[in-house]
Amino acid sequence: ETFQGFDRLSTAEVFSATLKLDVDLSDELTLTSISAYRDADQVAGTDEGNFAGAGPFAIPLLLFSVDNNEGEDLLQEIRLASDFRGPLNFLFGVNGQKTDEEFTATVSGADPALPISSTIFVETRSISAYGEIYYELSDTVTATVGGRLNYDKKTADIALGDNLLFVPLVIPGFPVNYTYEDSWTDFTPSATLAWAPSSDQNYYLSYREAFKSGGFNAPSFGQSP
């Protein structure tokens, strides 16, 4: 038997900044730029307080784990919107995002094979182009059709660290260091029919599709990634 009674301490520091610029190209066209940056650093420590066995035969395992997660995001979006007097208007834009993340996990304890650690570096590059067209069927009814073309590319570099005896930690069937890389492309359409009988009422029917890129599973002992 293994009994667990753990305490956990977590700290996080996050810095973020956003800059938005609107440029009126004419009375009917507006160009908007949105730039955003975020930097985050989180450290979590867990005192496991584990015991193997039961009663007077219980052996303290004295396990302590530390997880350190660092991430940096940079986003840039540019869009063009119309404000025509007629029934037809539009919104078109492009969006790019760069994300770099590092996850480090270290487990310490009384076992001479400890501490052991692993580090995962994940890079994500995303770009999308989107657009919507609005058409006023009447003073109270508006139809909207649009779509977004998405492209995501992810790269994961996984490094399994050393233990206290400086013997590389090797999981059967896996190298000590390896890389995963993949990309995904998808188009997501949308359509909306809205009815606004008054300034404080809005009823609509909407159809939308969503997209989420894939990812990678880090290896665990005795399991496939």
TIZA-52528 format. One line per field, with one value per atom (N, C-alpha, C): atom name; x, y, z; residue in one letter. Coordinates in Angstrom, 2 decimals, always signed. Layout:
// residues N
at = c(CA|...);
X = c(X|...);
Y = c(Y|...);
Z = c(Z|...);
aa = c(A|...);
***
This chain:
// residues 225
at = c(N|CA|C|N|CA|C|N|CA|C|N|CA|C|N|CA|C|N|CA|C|N|CA|C|N|CA|C|N|CA|C|N|CA|C|N|CA|C|N|CA|C|N|CA|C|N|CA|C|N|CA|C|N|CA|C|N|CA|C|N|CA|C|N|CA|C|N|CA|C|N|CA|C|N|CA|C|N|CA|C|N|CA|C|N|CA|C|N|CA|C|N|CA|C|N|CA|C|N|CA|C|N|CA|C|N|CA|C|N|CA|C|N|CA|C|N|CA|C|N|CA|C|N|CA|C|N|CA|C|N|CA|C|N|CA|C|N|CA|C|N|CA|C|N|CA|C|N|CA|C|N|CA|C|N|CA|C|N|CA|C|N|CA|C|N|CA|C|N|CA|C|N|CA|C|N|CA|C|N|CA|C|N|CA|C|N|CA|C|N|CA|C|N|CA|C|N|CA|C|N|CA|C|N|CA|C|N|CA|C|N|CA|C|N|CA|C|N|CA|C|N|CA|C|N|CA|C|N|CA|C|N|CA|C|N|CA|C|N|CA|C|N|CA|C|N|CA|C|N|CA|C|N|CA|C|N|CA|C|N|CA|C|N|CA|C|N|CA|C|N|CA|C|N|CA|C|N|CA|C|N|CA|C|N|CA|C|N|CA|C|N|CA|C|N|CA|C|N|CA|C|N|CA|C|N|CA|C|N|CA|C|N|CA|C|N|CA|C|N|CA|C|N|CA|C|N|CA|C|N|CA|C|N|CA|C|N|CA|C|N|CA|C|N|CA|C|N|CA|C|N|CA|C|N|CA|C|N|CA|C|N|CA|C|N|CA|C|N|CA|C|N|CA|C|N|CA|C|N|CA|C|N|CA|C|N|CA|C|N|CA|C|N|CA|C|N|CA|C|N|CA|C|N|CA|C|N|CA|C|N|CA|C|N|CA|C|N|CA|C|N|CA|C|N|CA|C|N|CA|C|N|CA|C|N|CA|C|N|CA|C|N|CA|C|N|CA|C|N|CA|C|N|CA|C|N|CA|C|N|CA|C|N|CA|C|N|CA|C|N|CA|C|N|CA|C|N|CA|C|N|CA|C|N|CA|C|N|CA|C|N|CA|C|N|CA|C|N|CA|C|N|CA|C|N|CA|C|N|CA|C|N|CA|C|N|CA|C|N|CA|C|N|CA|C|N|CA|C|N|CA|C|N|CA|C|N|CA|C|N|CA|C|N|CA|C|N|CA|C|N|CA|C|N|CA|C|N|CA|C|N|CA|C|N|CA|C|N|CA|C|N|CA|C|N|CA|C|N|CA|C|N|CA|C|N|CA|C|N|CA|C|N|CA|C|N|CA|C|N|CA|C|N|CA|C|N|CA|C|N|CA|C|N|CA|C|N|CA|C|N|CA|C|N|CA|C|N|CA|C|N|CA|C|N|CA|C|N|CA|C|N|CA|C|N|CA|C|N|CA|C|N|CA|C|N|CA|C|N|CA|C|N|CA|C|N|CA|C|N|CA|C|N|CA|C|N|CA|C|N|CA|C|N|CA|C|N|CA|C|N|CA|C|N|CA|C|N|CA|C|N|CA|C|N|CA|C|N|CA|C|N|CA|C|N|CA|C|N|CA|C|N|CA|C|N|CA|C|N|CA|C|N|CA|C|N|CA|C|N|CA|C|N|CA|C|N|CA|C|N|CA|C|N|CA|C|N|CA|C|N|CA|C|N|CA|C|N|CA|C|N|CA|C|N|CA|C|N|CA|C|N|CA|C|N|CA|C);
X = c(+0.84|+0.00|+0.88|+0.36|+1.04|+0.04|+0.44|-0.43|+0.13|-0.75|-0.32|-0.97|-0.15|-0.67|+0.28|-0.09|+0.89|+0.47|+1.47|+1.28|+1.84|+1.17|+1.57|+1.69|+2.76|+3.02|+3.25|+2.55|+2.65|+2.79|+3.69|+3.85|+3.85|+3.36|+3.29|+3.54|+4.27|+4.50|+4.09|+3.25|+2.75|+2.87|+3.45|+3.51|+2.83|+1.95|+1.27|+1.11|+1.11|+0.94|+0.21|-0.65|-1.43|-1.41|-1.23|-1.25|-2.23|-3.21|-4.21|-4.15|-4.08|-4.03|-5.14|-5.92|-6.97|-6.60|-6.64|-6.35|-7.55|-8.13|-9.26|-8.71|-8.82|-8.37|-9.30|-10.57|-11.58|-12.73|-13.79|-14.97|-15.64|-15.32|-16.01|-15.11|-13.80|-12.87|-11.94|-11.78|-10.92|-9.95|-8.66|-7.63|-7.20|-7.22|-6.90|-5.73|-4.79|-3.65|-3.69|-3.58|-3.54|-2.29|-1.43|-0.20|-0.28|+0.08|+0.01|+1.23|+1.66|+2.81|+2.50|+2.90|+2.69|+3.88|+4.34|+5.43|+4.97|+5.04|+4.56|+5.59|+5.70|+6.63|+5.94|+5.76|+5.07|+5.94|+6.07|+6.81|+5.89|+5.79|+4.94|+5.77|+5.75|+6.45|+5.46|+5.65|+4.76|+5.55|+5.23|+5.81|+4.87|+5.26|+4.37|+4.06|+5.06|+4.83|+4.33|+4.87|+4.39|+5.02|+4.25|+4.76|+4.42|+5.37|+5.13|+4.97|+3.93|+3.67|+2.61|+2.45|+1.41|+1.90|+1.30|+1.58|+3.05|+3.60|+5.02|+5.99|+5.51|+6.39|+6.42|+5.71|+5.67|+7.05|+7.43|+8.74|+8.50|+9.07|+8.88|+9.64|+8.92|+9.56|+10.15|+9.64|+10.19|+10.30|+9.24|+9.26|+8.90|+9.61|+9.32|+9.49|+8.47|+8.53|+8.42|+9.11|+9.09|+8.78|+7.73|+7.37|+7.61|+8.34|+8.64|+8.14|+7.17|+6.59|+6.87|+7.48|+7.75|+7.15|+6.55|+5.93|+6.00|+6.08|+6.13|+5.24|+4.35|+3.43|+3.60|+3.58|+3.60|+2.52|+1.61|+0.47|+0.39|+0.07|-0.14|-1.37|-2.28|-3.50|-3.72|-4.09|-4.43|-5.78|-6.70|-8.02|-8.52|-9.35|-9.95|-11.46|-12.14|-13.59|-14.22|-15.40|-16.13|-17.31|-17.74|-18.92|-19.68|-20.11|-20.83|-22.25|-22.81|-24.18|-25.20|-24.80|-25.70|-25.87|-26.56|-26.83|-25.65|-24.60|-23.49|-22.26|-21.66|-20.41|-19.57|-18.31|-17.41|-16.38|-15.72|-14.58|-13.62|-12.38|-11.36|-10.11|-9.40|-8.21|-7.28|-6.07|-5.08|-4.56|-4.17|-3.74|-2.56|-1.50|-0.34|+0.04|+0.45|+0.83|+2.04|+2.97|+4.18|+4.22|+4.27|+4.26|+5.42|+6.20|+7.30|+7.08|+7.10|+6.85|+7.92|+8.26|+9.22|+8.65|+8.56|+8.05|+9.15|+9.51|+10.53|+9.96|+10.11|+9.63|+10.79|+10.95|+12.03|+11.45|+11.81|+11.35|+12.56|+12.52|+13.59|+13.06|+13.96|+13.53|+14.68|+14.34|+15.36|+15.96|+15.28|+15.78|+17.07|+18.15|+19.42|+19.31|+18.27|+18.09|+17.53|+17.14|+16.58|+17.67|+17.55|+16.42|+16.49|+15.35|+15.26|+14.46|+14.71|+14.02|+13.77|+12.82|+12.55|+12.16|+12.49|+12.19|+11.54|+10.47|+9.75|+9.72|+10.23|+10.17|+9.11|+8.14|+7.07|+7.03|+7.15|+7.02|+5.75|+4.96|+3.72|+3.74|+3.49|+3.39|+2.01|+1.25|-0.12|-0.34|-1.09|-1.50|-2.89|-3.70|-5.06|-5.49|-6.38|-7.01|-8.52|-9.23|-10.66|-11.41|-12.69|-13.53|-14.99|-15.75|-17.20|-17.84|-18.99|-19.78|-21.15|-21.57|-22.86|-23.79|-25.03|-26.01|-27.32|-27.79|-29.03|-30.21|-30.96|-32.14|-33.28|-33.30|-34.28|-33.71|-34.52|-34.05|-33.78|-34.36|-34.23|-33.57|-33.36|-32.82|-31.49|-30.46|-29.13|-28.62|-28.09|-27.49|-25.97|-25.26|-23.80|-23.25|-22.29|-21.57|-20.08|-19.33|-17.89|-17.15|-15.87|-15.04|-13.64|-12.90|-11.52|-10.68|-9.54|-8.57|-7.45|-7.26|-6.32|-5.14|-3.95|-2.76|-1.97|-1.69|-0.91|+0.23|+1.41|+2.55|+3.13|+3.34|+3.89|+5.12|+6.10|+7.31|+7.57|+7.78|+8.04|+9.38|+10.31|+11.59|+11.56|+11.75|+11.65|+13.01|+13.50|+14.80|+14.60|+14.97|+14.91|+16.23|+16.22|+17.43|+18.20|+19.12|+19.98|+19.48|+19.87|+19.58|+20.81|+20.74|+21.82|+23.12|+23.01|+24.19|+24.74|+24.13|+24.53|+24.40|+23.41|+23.10|+21.88|+21.97|+20.82|+19.57|+18.46|+17.18|+16.65|+16.46|+16.01|+14.73|+13.69|+12.43|+12.50|+12.20|+12.31|+11.54|+12.22|+11.58|+11.71|+12.31|+12.43|+13.89|+14.33|+15.64|+15.58|+16.73|+16.78|+16.24|+16.55|+16.07|+15.39|+14.25|+13.59|+12.67|+12.22|+11.45|+10.20|+9.08|+7.84|+7.56|+7.01|+6.64|+5.46|+4.48|+3.32|+2.65|+1.78|+1.05|-0.38|-1.27|-2.69|-3.24|-4.09|-4.76|-6.26|-7.06|-8.51|-9.24|-10.40|-11.27|-12.54|-12.93|-14.11|-15.11|-16.23|-17.23|-18.19|-18.93|-19.94|-21.04|-22.25|-23.40|-24.34|-24.89|-25.79|-26.92|-28.12|-29.29|-29.82|-29.77|-30.13|-31.33|-32.18|-33.36|-33.35|-33.34|-33.32|-34.56|-35.67|-36.91|-36.83|-35.90|-35.72|-34.27|-33.90|-32.51|-32.06|-32.97|-32.60|-33.01|-33.31|-33.66|-32.88|-32.40|-31.68|-31.86|-32.42|-32.64|-31.88|-31.29|-30.49|-30.42|-30.17|-29.83|-28.41|-27.58|-26.18|-25.64|-24.79|-24.06|-22.57|-21.76|-20.33|-19.57|-18.42|-17.50|-16.25|-15.60|-14.42|-13.24|-12.06|-10.83|-9.91|-9.32|-8.30|-7.20|-5.97|-4.86|-4.53|-3.75|-3.39|-2.22|-1.71|-0.59|+0.14|+1.03|+1.86|+1.82|+1.82|+1.88|+3.34|+3.76|+5.10|+5.12|+6.25|+6.29|+6.19|+5.67|+5.67|+6.23|+6.57|+7.23|+6.33|+6.83|+6.12|+4.95|+4.79|+3.68|+4.20|+3.42|+3.79|+3.36|+4.08|+3.71|+2.44);
Y = c(-1.19|+0.00|+1.25|+2.29|+3.58|+4.64|+5.38|+6.41|+7.78|+8.67|+9.99|+11.06|+12.00|+13.18|+14.29|+15.12|+16.04|+17.49|+18.36|+19.80|+20.36|+21.38|+21.95|+23.47|+23.99|+25.42|+25.85|+26.91|+27.35|+28.87|+29.35|+30.78|+31.04|+32.20|+32.54|+34.02|+34.35|+35.73|+35.86|+36.83|+37.02|+38.49|+38.75|+40.10|+40.07|+41.03|+41.10|+42.55|+42.78|+44.12|+44.01|+44.98|+45.01|+46.42|+46.50|+47.78|+47.70|+48.63|+48.66|+50.01|+49.96|+51.17|+51.12|+52.19|+52.32|+53.45|+53.15|+54.15|+54.25|+55.44|+55.66|+55.94|+54.94|+55.12|+56.05|+56.05|+56.94|+57.01|+57.67|+57.73|+56.37|+55.45|+54.16|+52.97|+53.17|+52.05|+52.34|+51.34|+51.46|+50.28|+50.57|+49.55|+49.48|+48.28|+48.08|+47.13|+47.51|+46.65|+46.37|+45.08|+44.67|+43.84|+44.33|+43.61|+43.24|+42.01|+41.55|+40.72|+40.85|+40.08|+39.59|+38.34|+37.78|+36.91|+37.07|+36.25|+35.71|+34.40|+33.77|+32.79|+32.75|+31.84|+31.30|+30.00|+29.37|+28.25|+28.24|+27.20|+26.56|+25.25|+24.52|+23.44|+23.38|+22.36|+21.52|+20.23|+19.31|+18.42|+18.48|+17.57|+16.38|+15.27|+14.13|+13.48|+13.35|+12.71|+11.29|+10.53|+9.18|+8.15|+7.08|+5.94|+4.66|+3.76|+2.45|+1.44|+0.61|-0.33|+0.19|-0.49|-0.10|-0.32|+0.43|+0.26|+0.47|-0.37|-0.20|-0.51|-1.11|-1.47|-0.40|+0.71|+1.78|+2.41|+2.63|+3.22|+4.57|+5.66|+6.98|+7.07|+7.50|+7.67|+9.06|+10.04|+11.39|+11.97|+11.87|+12.38|+13.86|+14.63|+16.04|+16.37|+16.97|+17.28|+18.78|+19.26|+20.66|+20.75|+21.50|+21.74|+23.21|+23.46|+24.83|+25.02|+25.90|+26.16|+27.60|+27.78|+29.11|+29.21|+30.37|+30.54|+31.97|+32.13|+33.45|+33.44|+34.44|+34.55|+35.90|+35.90|+37.13|+37.02|+38.00|+37.95|+39.25|+39.12|+40.29|+40.05|+40.99|+40.90|+42.21|+42.10|+43.26|+42.98|+43.94|+43.74|+45.02|+44.84|+45.95|+45.82|+46.89|+46.86|+48.01|+47.75|+48.78|+49.30|+50.51|+51.11|+51.87|+51.12|+51.72|+52.09|+53.05|+53.46|+52.46|+51.66|+50.69|+49.46|+48.45|+47.25|+46.30|+46.47|+45.50|+46.08|+45.26|+45.62|+44.37|+44.57|+43.42|+43.66|+42.56|+42.56|+41.47|+41.85|+40.90|+41.11|+40.02|+40.16|+38.97|+39.16|+38.09|+38.14|+36.97|+36.84|+35.89|+36.28|+35.41|+35.34|+34.15|+33.97|+33.07|+33.46|+32.69|+32.39|+31.09|+30.67|+29.73|+30.03|+29.17|+28.81|+27.51|+27.04|+26.04|+26.07|+25.11|+24.55|+23.23|+22.55|+21.66|+21.89|+21.09|+20.46|+19.17|+18.44|+17.70|+17.90|+17.24|+16.56|+15.31|+14.55|+14.19|+14.56|+14.26|+13.34|+12.64|+11.77|+10.98|+10.04|+9.25|+8.17|+7.79|+6.77|+7.27|+6.46|+6.90|+7.16|+6.65|+6.91|+8.30|+9.01|+10.35|+11.38|+12.64|+13.15|+12.77|+12.76|+12.61|+13.77|+14.11|+15.26|+15.05|+15.81|+15.83|+17.24|+17.61|+18.95|+18.82|+19.58|+19.59|+21.02|+21.21|+22.50|+22.39|+23.29|+23.27|+24.60|+24.55|+25.74|+25.63|+26.69|+26.72|+27.95|+27.74|+28.84|+28.75|+29.83|+29.84|+31.05|+30.84|+31.94|+31.64|+32.66|+32.47|+33.70|+33.48|+34.56|+34.38|+35.46|+35.34|+36.48|+36.29|+37.33|+37.10|+38.19|+38.14|+39.19|+38.84|+39.77|+39.91|+41.15|+41.44|+42.07|+41.58|+42.14|+42.37|+43.63|+43.98|+43.69|+42.65|+42.29|+43.27|+43.88|+44.90|+45.74|+46.63|+47.46|+46.64|+45.45|+44.65|+43.29|+42.89|+41.55|+41.68|+40.98|+41.01|+39.58|+39.30|+38.00|+38.15|+37.19|+37.23|+35.88|+35.91|+34.69|+34.97|+33.96|+34.16|+32.85|+32.96|+31.77|+32.15|+31.13|+31.33|+30.16|+30.49|+29.47|+29.44|+28.28|+28.14|+27.25|+27.64|+26.81|+26.86|+25.68|+25.57|+24.58|+24.92|+24.02|+23.94|+22.72|+22.52|+21.62|+21.99|+21.20|+20.98|+19.73|+19.39|+18.67|+19.26|+18.62|+18.15|+16.85|+16.25|+15.68|+16.12|+15.67|+15.04|+13.77|+13.09|+13.26|+13.75|+14.17|+13.05|+13.44|+12.51|+12.33|+11.20|+11.01|+11.36|+11.10|+11.49|+10.76|+9.57|+8.79|+9.17|+10.21|+10.70|+9.61|+8.75|+7.74|+8.24|+8.37|+8.89|+8.06|+8.77|+8.10|+7.64|+6.35|+5.79|+5.02|+5.38|+4.63|+3.59|+2.33|+1.29|+1.66|+1.54|+1.83|+3.26|+4.13|+5.53|+5.96|+6.87|+7.49|+8.52|+8.98|+9.96|+11.31|+11.69|+12.94|+12.65|+13.26|+13.07|+14.25|+14.34|+15.49|+15.03|+15.69|+15.51|+16.80|+16.66|+17.84|+17.50|+18.40|+18.17|+19.51|+19.54|+20.75|+20.38|+21.36|+21.15|+22.36|+22.09|+23.14|+22.83|+23.87|+23.64|+24.93|+24.77|+25.91|+25.77|+26.84|+26.81|+27.88|+27.46|+28.43|+28.84|+29.90|+30.37|+31.10|+31.08|+31.79|+32.16|+33.38|+33.87|+34.67|+34.47|+35.26|+35.89|+37.22|+37.92|+38.83|+38.90|+39.76|+40.61|+41.94|+42.87|+43.76|+43.33|+44.12|+45.44|+45.55|+46.80|+46.90|+48.04|+48.27|+47.37|+46.82|+45.96|+44.51|+44.13|+42.73|+42.28|+41.04|+40.47|+38.96|+38.43|+37.00|+36.54|+35.35|+34.92|+33.40|+32.93|+31.55|+31.54|+30.64|+30.68|+29.27|+29.14|+27.90|+28.23|+27.53|+27.77|+26.46|+26.39|+25.29|+25.83|+24.98|+25.40|+24.49|+24.98|+24.24|+24.28|+23.14|+23.05|+22.13|+22.62|+21.81|+20.69|+19.74|+18.59|+18.90|+17.85|+17.99|+16.67|+16.61|+15.42|+15.02|+13.71|+13.19|+12.91|+13.44|+13.11|+11.66|+10.97|+9.57|+9.40|+8.28|+7.91|+6.49|+6.08|+4.78|+3.65|+2.88|+1.68|+1.95|+3.21|+3.51|+4.18|+4.07|+4.72|+6.17|+7.07|+8.48|+8.72);
Z = c(+0.00|+0.00|+0.00|-0.60|-0.59|-0.12|+0.92|+1.49|+1.10|+0.69|+0.26|+1.12|+1.57|+2.22|+1.86|+0.84|+0.31|+0.51|+0.58|+0.62|-0.68|-1.21|-2.49|-2.38|-2.92|-2.93|-4.38|-4.79|-6.18|-6.23|-7.07|-7.29|-8.80|-9.20|-10.62|-10.81|-11.87|-12.29|-13.75|-14.04|-15.40|-15.78|-16.94|-17.50|-18.86|-19.11|-20.40|-20.82|-22.13|-22.68|-24.02|-24.30|-25.53|-26.11|-27.42|-28.12|-29.28|-29.30|-30.36|-31.06|-32.40|-33.22|-34.26|-34.36|-35.37|-36.32|-37.61|-38.63|-39.56|-39.67|-40.58|-41.97|-42.85|-44.22|-44.99|-44.59|-45.17|-44.18|-44.56|-43.69|-43.56|-44.46|-44.50|-44.24|-44.16|-43.97|-42.78|-41.91|-40.74|-40.70|-40.59|-40.46|-39.00|-38.43|-37.01|-36.85|-35.99|-35.65|-34.15|-33.79|-32.39|-32.16|-31.26|-30.89|-29.41|-29.08|-27.69|-27.35|-26.09|-25.59|-24.19|-23.90|-22.57|-22.19|-20.95|-20.41|-19.06|-18.88|-17.64|-17.12|-15.80|-15.13|-13.88|-13.83|-12.69|-12.13|-10.80|-10.10|-9.06|-9.08|-8.13|-7.47|-6.14|-5.39|-4.58|-4.58|-3.87|-2.93|-1.64|-0.65|-0.53|-1.15|-1.27|+0.08|+0.96|+2.25|+2.12|+1.16|+0.89|+1.82|+2.07|+2.83|+2.09|+1.98|+1.39|+2.52|+2.43|+3.50|+4.45|+5.57|+6.52|+7.94|+8.87|+10.29|+10.61|+11.51|+11.91|+10.79|+9.70|+8.60|+7.51|+7.73|+6.73|+6.57|+5.33|+5.00|+4.35|+4.91|+4.29|+2.98|+1.93|+0.63|+0.45|+1.21|+1.22|-0.18|-0.95|-2.31|-2.33|-3.16|-3.34|-4.82|-5.42|-6.84|-7.06|-8.09|-8.46|-9.96|-10.30|-11.69|-12.01|-13.06|-13.48|-14.92|-15.10|-16.41|-16.81|-17.97|-18.50|-19.89|-20.20|-21.50|-21.98|-23.31|-23.92|-25.16|-25.28|-26.42|-27.08|-28.41|-29.20|-30.26|-30.30|-31.22|-32.00|-33.30|-34.15|-35.03|-35.02|-35.82|-36.56|-37.84|-38.66|-39.32|-39.23|-39.83|-40.47|-41.48|-42.21|-42.12|-41.66|-41.48|-42.25|-42.80|-43.55|-42.74|-43.11|-42.50|-43.58|-44.61|-45.72|-45.30|-45.99|-45.70|-46.24|-47.20|-47.79|-46.91|-47.42|-46.61|-46.47|-47.30|-47.32|-46.63|-45.69|-45.04|-44.86|-44.49|-44.36|-43.27|-42.89|-41.97|-42.44|-42.76|-43.18|-42.33|-42.03|-41.21|-41.29|-40.76|-40.63|-39.19|-38.71|-37.32|-37.26|-36.57|-36.39|-34.92|-34.46|-33.06|-32.95|-32.07|-31.80|-30.31|-29.97|-28.56|-28.31|-27.27|-26.83|-25.37|-25.06|-23.70|-23.29|-22.01|-21.44|-20.14|-20.06|-18.88|-18.31|-17.06|-16.40|-15.13|-14.99|-13.81|-13.16|-11.86|-11.11|-9.88|-9.67|-8.50|-7.65|-6.37|-5.43|-4.33|-3.64|-2.56|-1.98|-1.08|-0.41|-1.30|-2.35|-3.26|-3.91|-3.93|-4.52|-6.02|-6.67|-8.10|-8.35|-7.28|-7.41|-7.10|-7.57|-8.34|-9.82|-10.45|-11.90|-12.44|-13.68|-14.26|-15.74|-16.26|-17.69|-18.08|-19.31|-19.82|-21.19|-21.39|-22.65|-23.18|-24.40|-25.09|-26.19|-26.18|-27.17|-27.89|-29.22|-30.06|-30.88|-30.88|-31.66|-32.55|-33.83|-34.79|-35.45|-35.36|-35.86|-36.76|-37.82|-38.69|-39.22|-39.33|-39.83|-40.61|-41.56|-42.31|-42.19|-41.94|-41.69|-42.35|-42.48|-43.07|-42.77|-42.75|-42.58|-43.48|-44.04|-44.85|-44.21|-43.99|-43.35|-44.38|-44.39|-45.30|-44.56|-44.57|-43.89|-44.82|-44.50|-45.29|-45.07|-43.88|-43.55|-42.41|-41.87|-40.76|-39.50|-39.42|-38.20|-38.41|-39.66|-39.95|-40.70|-40.17|-40.77|-40.96|-42.14|-42.43|-42.48|-41.88|-41.84|-42.27|-43.19|-43.58|-43.47|-43.09|-42.93|-42.82|-42.55|-42.42|-41.99|-41.55|-41.10|-41.60|-42.20|-42.62|-41.59|-40.95|-39.83|-40.22|-39.76|-39.92|-38.62|-38.05|-36.83|-37.05|-36.54|-36.56|-35.16|-34.67|-33.33|-33.38|-32.56|-32.40|-30.92|-30.53|-29.13|-29.03|-28.28|-27.99|-26.54|-26.34|-25.01|-24.62|-23.46|-22.96|-21.59|-21.45|-20.17|-19.46|-18.21|-17.51|-16.85|-15.97|-15.24|-13.81|-13.21|-11.79|-10.96|-9.66|-8.75|-9.06|-9.65|-9.99|-11.36|-11.97|-13.29|-14.36|-14.17|-15.17|-15.94|-17.25|-17.99|-17.74|-17.54|-17.33|-18.67|-18.84|-20.10|-19.88|-20.63|-20.60|-21.71|-21.41|-22.43|-23.69|-24.82|-26.09|-26.54|-25.75|-26.11|-26.04|-26.93|-26.75|-25.62|-25.18|-24.10|-24.57|-25.80|-26.37|-27.71|-27.95|-29.22|-29.50|-30.76|-31.22|-31.95|-31.64|-32.39|-33.16|-34.36|-35.15|-36.04|-36.09|-36.94|-37.22|-38.23|-38.57|-38.95|-38.82|-39.07|-39.83|-40.80|-41.58|-41.62|-41.41|-41.39|-41.74|-42.40|-42.70|-41.89|-41.20|-40.35|-40.81|-41.41|-41.88|-40.76|-41.02|-40.07|-40.83|-40.25|-40.83|-39.70|-39.76|-38.72|-39.35|-38.84|-39.21|-37.93|-37.84|-36.61|-36.83|-35.82|-35.84|-34.58|-34.76|-33.63|-33.70|-33.11|-33.18|-32.43|-31.48|-30.73|-30.31|-29.71|-29.32|-28.18|-27.40|-26.28|-26.49|-27.73|-28.04|-29.28|-29.24|-30.37|-30.37|-31.45|-31.59|-32.84|-32.75|-33.89|-33.97|-35.20|-35.49|-36.04|-35.52|-35.90|-36.13|-37.14|-37.40|-37.44|-36.64|-36.61|-36.43|-37.06|-36.84|-36.16|-35.35|-34.59|-34.93|-34.62|-34.92|-33.70|-33.39|-32.34|-32.84|-32.84|-33.33|-32.36|-32.82|-31.99|-31.08|-30.44|-29.52|-29.37|-28.40|-28.19|-26.72|-26.47|-25.11|-24.75|-23.60|-23.11|-22.65|-22.73|-22.33|-20.82|-20.39|-18.98|-18.88|-17.68|-17.51|-17.96|-18.91|-19.35|-20.27|-20.77|-21.65|-22.91|-23.98|-25.23|-25.17|-25.90|-25.89|-26.68);
aa = c(E|E|E|T|T|T|F|F|F|Q|Q|Q|G|G|G|F|F|F|D|D|D|R|R|R|L|L|L|S|S|S|T|T|T|A|A|A|E|E|E|V|V|V|F|F|F|S|S|S|A|A|A|T|T|T|L|L|L|K|K|K|L|L|L|D|D|D|V|V|V|D|D|D|L|L|L|S|S|S|D|D|D|E|E|E|L|L|L|T|T|T|L|L|L|T|T|T|S|S|S|I|I|I|S|S|S|A|A|A|Y|Y|Y|R|R|R|D|D|D|A|A|A|D|D|D|Q|Q|Q|V|V|V|A|A|A|G|G|G|T|T|T|D|D|D|E|E|E|G|G|G|N|N|N|F|F|F|A|A|A|G|G|G|A|A|A|G|G|G|P|P|P|F|F|F|A|A|A|I|I|I|P|P|P|L|L|L|L|L|L|L|L|L|F|F|F|S|S|S|V|V|V|D|D|D|N|N|N|N|N|N|E|E|E|G|G|G|E|E|E|D|D|D|L|L|L|L|L|L|Q|Q|Q|E|E|E|I|I|I|R|R|R|L|L|L|A|A|A|S|S|S|D|D|D|F|F|F|R|R|R|G|G|G|P|P|P|L|L|L|N|N|N|F|F|F|L|L|L|F|F|F|G|G|G|V|V|V|N|N|N|G|G|G|Q|Q|Q|K|K|K|T|T|T|D|D|D|E|E|E|E|E|E|F|F|F|T|T|T|A|A|A|T|T|T|V|V|V|S|S|S|G|G|G|A|A|A|D|D|D|P|P|P|A|A|A|L|L|L|P|P|P|I|I|I|S|S|S|S|S|S|T|T|T|I|I|I|F|F|F|V|V|V|E|E|E|T|T|T|R|R|R|S|S|S|I|I|I|S|S|S|A|A|A|Y|Y|Y|G|G|G|E|E|E|I|I|I|Y|Y|Y|Y|Y|Y|E|E|E|L|L|L|S|S|S|D|D|D|T|T|T|V|V|V|T|T|T|A|A|A|T|T|T|V|V|V|G|G|G|G|G|G|R|R|R|L|L|L|N|N|N|Y|Y|Y|D|D|D|K|K|K|K|K|K|T|T|T|A|A|A|D|D|D|I|I|I|A|A|A|L|L|L|G|G|G|D|D|D|N|N|N|L|L|L|L|L|L|F|F|F|V|V|V|P|P|P|L|L|L|V|V|V|I|I|I|P|P|P|G|G|G|F|F|F|P|P|P|V|V|V|N|N|N|Y|Y|Y|T|T|T|Y|Y|Y|E|E|E|D|D|D|S|S|S|W|W|W|T|T|T|D|D|D|F|F|F|T|T|T|P|P|P|S|S|S|A|A|A|T|T|T|L|L|L|A|A|A|W|W|W|A|A|A|P|P|P|S|S|S|S|S|S|D|D|D|Q|Q|Q|N|N|N|Y|Y|Y|Y|Y|Y|L|L|L|S|S|S|Y|Y|Y|R|R|R|E|E|E|A|A|A|F|F|F|K|K|K|S|S|S|G|G|G|G|G|G|F|F|F|N|N|N|A|A|A|P|P|P|S|S|S|F|F|F|G|G|G|Q|Q|Q|S|S|S|P|P|P);
***
